[in-house]
Amino acid sequence: MKDCYEVLGVQKSATEAEIKSAYRKLAKKYHPDMNPGDKEAEEKFKDVNDAYAILSDPEKRKKYDTYGSAAFENGGMGGAGGFSGFGGMDFDISDIFGDIFGGGFGSRSARKNNGPVRGDDLLQRVYISFEEAAFGCKKDIKYTRVCKCSDCGGSGAAPGTSPVTCSKCGGRGQVTSQQRTPFGVMQTTHACDACGGTGQTIATPCKTCRGTGLRNVQKELEVNIPAGIDHGQRITLRGMGNEGTRGGSAGDLYISVSVRPHAIFERDGFDIYCEIPITFTDAALGAQISVPTLEGNATYDIPEGTQSGTSFTMKQKGIPNINGRGRGDLIFKVMVEVPNNLNDSQKDALRKFADLCGKTNYSKKEKFFSKIFGKDKNK
């Protein structure tokens, strides 16, 4: 007999929960129905069950830990060949093999076939501008939704008739069959193929919905887009998806928002960014410049000696917080535009200007080259 702990892949100090979890995984993996014709898997399945039959029983486990496999020789486990079957195990076998037999062993999933079914969720995309995302808007959308057939009231039966109880399953929505395995006869339960698990059959289907009880209906809605929404975010409209069946609730409608890019601004959270070109003269002398905002142009005073790439912040000029608490900021960066296509007179004027400035007006340049020359001297 193989080492029980090794067969289940657990330590000798393993808890009952760890042993049970290991057994569940291995029993599914090596079950004959999952490995038809595989003798090796069949043997491993027997070993797994033998090991679990011992380690799941506190008394047997204690005896095994004390005396080893010798304590269970000559039928000591209570069954021919050692394994006595599934009897006496302290869990619902349907939890382990439900997925193998398609919800068999009277599992809960099989019993739900004729119960309420929730409707599917739907997704609709809406496109809005940058400004609409910032301040909110209303959008009309059209979409197709599955609803109960108005002619039959969702029953699927022609007007004046009604569904009848399925004669094959007796209205249970499931049928039971037996299957002989190397370990005895196993009983499995699955959805009734005559009624599809509903427990009812329709003799005269509704012509409008062809017996489904459902129809596709075009819907129009006005959707409120909240201020501050960002690209890719969703709005959820509860109960506006497809209607459910057999009394199930309706699904939800998700509105996915796509925001078109702005010509100037870029967004990061609730802050917005842009770059503004300024002249050399504005940067050197300072100036009052025009700054674009979401509400229109505003003026801003930049100080003299402003360097290209300097950023400035206008508080509360960004995107409104979607939760209604304040607004982000507008951060703009000034970029000095170097004049081009100069004529001779302009070039002469700039050369004279450069001579007048000398070195004292370009502290960064002088500091940079002083570092280079200083390194050269140390070589």
Buried (B, 14 or more C-beta within 10 A) or exposed (E): BEEBBEBBBBEEEBEEEBBBBBBBEBBBEBBBEBBEEEEEBBEBBBBBBBBBBBBBBEEBBEBBBEEEBEBBEEEBBBEEEBBBEBEEBEEEBBEBBBBBBEBBBBBEBBBBBBBEBBBBBBEBEBEBEBBBBBBBBEBEBEBEBBBBBEBBEBBBBBEEBEBEEBEEBEBBBBBBEEEEEEBEEBEBBBBBEEBBBBBBBBEBBBEBBEBBBBBEBEBEBEBEBBBBBBBEBEBEBEEBBBBBBBEEBBBBBBBBBEBEEBEEBEBEEBBBBBEBEBBEEBBBEBBEBEBBBBEEEEEBEBEEEBEBEBEBEBEEBBBBBBEEEEBBBBBBEBEBEEEEEEEEEEEEEEEEEEEEEEEEEEEEEEEEEEEEEEEEEEE
